[in-house]
Structures are given as structure tokens and as C-alpha cells.
Amino acid sequence: MPGEGWPAGKHGMSSLPKRVREHLKELARRRETILYRDLAKELEVQPPNTIRQVADALEVLMQEDQATGAPFLAALVVSKTRNGLPAPVFFYVARMLGRFRGSDTGPDTPAYHARELESAWDYWGHLHNR
């Protein structure tokens, strides 16, 4: 289970996915992306393993979005070292959830991400004020 065994941090792991979702919905309204480390910093995720805590929370969001048929809000979170793409785990989880058929680092990842990002911005930024 995502987050299992990881420290609760300042605000508690159980609240992290909800806090991440709210933060990302605001970014979607502005049609922005954010780096994993910046999201951890802005949400004051406490060490150790701050990026891992964020990644685990994003996996929870992806599972929730899959269950409701919503675009992956996690598409807004990108890696500095991957030229604006999410970490490979984003593509792995999308594949495990049946929404992506490519490899985690293959040539089709940029196009898939671009489509998912645009859908997430439109859905979460314009249509839903949840």
C-alpha cells in the first residue's frame, strides 16, 4: 500500500493525498506543473523520504482518479531530470491501471503525458471546483 511504513511527517501521511489533490487542483486552474521536490516543499512534507512520500500520495490520487474515470491529476507533477515528464513510476502506475500501454521511459511517454496533462488541466482546472 502506498505510504505504508513511511513516517507520517508534519501533517500525517493519511492527509497527504488529500492535501496534494487540493494543491494540484489549484495548479490545474492556472494550467501549471510542479516539480516533485517543489510540491514536497510547498506542502511541508517532512523528511525522511519526502519525494517518496509525495510519490506514494500521487499513486493514491491516480487510483482514485481511475476509480472515478477522471484524468490523472498526478500528471501535473514532473521531474526536473526528465525534461518536464513525470518520473517513470507515473507511467508504470498508469499502465497497471490500464490507461497506458507503453513503457515507463519509451518514445510514446511524452505524447501520452501531454494528452493526460491537457485533460487534467481541462477537467480539474475548468470543470471541477471540488
C-alpha positions in Angstrom: 0.0 0.0 0.0 1.4 3.5 -0.8 2.9 5.2 2.1 2.9 2.1 4.3 5.9 2.1 6.6 6.8 5.7 5.9 6.9 8.3 8.5 3.8 10.4 9.0 5.6 13.7 8.7 4.4 17.0 10.0 0.8 16.7 8.8 0.4 12.9 8.8 0.5 10.6 5.8 -3.2 10.0 5.9 -3.9 13.6 5.0 -1.1 13.9 2.4 -3.1 12.6 -0.6 -5.9 15.0 0.1 -3.5 17.9 0.6 -1.7 17.0 -2.7 -5.1 16.9 -4.5 -6.1 20.3 -3.3 -2.8 21.8 -4.2 -2.8 20.3 -7.7 -6.3 21.4 -8.4 -5.2 25.0 -7.8 -2.3 24.4 -10.2 -4.7 22.9 -12.8 -6.8 26.1 -12.7 -3.6 28.0 -13.6 -2.5 25.3 -16.2 0.8 24.8 -14.4 3.0 21.9 -13.5 5.2 21.5 -10.4 8.4 19.6 -9.7 8.2 16.7 -7.2 10.6 18.4 -4.8 8.8 21.7 -5.0 5.5 20.0 -4.2 7.1 18.4 -1.2 8.5 21.7 -0.1 5.2 23.7 -0.6 3.3 21.0 1.4 5.9 20.9 4.1 6.4 17.2 3.8 8.9 16.2 6.4 12.0 14.0 6.0 13.0 11.3 5.6 12.0 10.3 2.1 10.0 13.4 1.2 9.9 12.6 -2.5 8.8 9.0 -1.8 6.0 10.3 0.4 4.8 12.6 -2.5 5.1 9.8 -5.0 3.1 7.5 -2.7 0.4 10.2 -2.4 0.3 10.6 -6.1 -0.2 6.9 -6.6 -3.2 7.1 -4.3 -4.6 10.0 -6.4 -4.1 8.0 -9.6 -6.0 5.1 -8.1 -8.8 7.4 -7.0 -8.9 9.1 -10.4 -9.0 5.8 -12.2 -12.0 4.7 -10.0 -13.9 7.8 -11.0 -12.8 8.0 -14.6 -11.1 11.4 -14.1 -7.9 12.3 -15.8 -4.8 11.8 -13.7 -4.2 14.9 -11.7 -0.8 13.4 -10.9 0.2 14.4 -14.5 0.9 17.9 -13.2 3.9 16.7 -11.1 7.1 16.4 -13.2 10.7 15.6 -12.8 13.5 18.2 -13.2 15.7 15.5 -14.7 13.1 14.2 -17.2 12.5 17.4 -19.2 9.0 18.1 -18.0 7.9 14.5 -17.8 6.8 12.7 -14.6 9.0 10.1 -13.1 8.8 6.6 -14.7 6.6 5.4 -11.8 3.8 7.6 -13.2 3.8 5.6 -16.4 4.1 2.4 -14.6 1.1 3.1 -12.4 -0.9 4.3 -15.5 0.0 1.1 -17.2 -1.0 -1.0 -14.2 -4.3 0.8 -14.1 -4.9 0.1 -17.7 -4.6 3.6 -19.1 -1.2 3.4 -20.8 0.3 0.7 -22.9 3.8 2.0 -23.5 7.0 1.6 -21.4 7.9 3.8 -18.5 10.6 5.5 -20.5 9.7 4.8 -24.1 9.2 7.1 -27.0 5.5 7.2 -26.5 5.7 8.6 -23.0 5.9 12.3 -24.0 2.8 12.1 -26.2 0.8 10.2 -23.5 1.8 12.7 -20.8 0.9 15.7 -23.0 -2.6 14.2 -23.6 -3.1 13.3 -19.9 -1.8 16.7 -18.8 -4.1 18.6 -21.1 -7.0 16.5 -20.0 -6.1 17.1 -16.3 -5.9 20.8 -16.8 -9.2 20.9 -18.6 -11.1 18.6 -16.2 -9.7 19.7 -12.9 -9.0 23.3 -13.7 -12.2 24.3 -15.5 -14.9 21.8 -14.8 -14.5 20.9 -11.2 -14.2 23.0 -8.2 -14.3 20.1 -5.7 
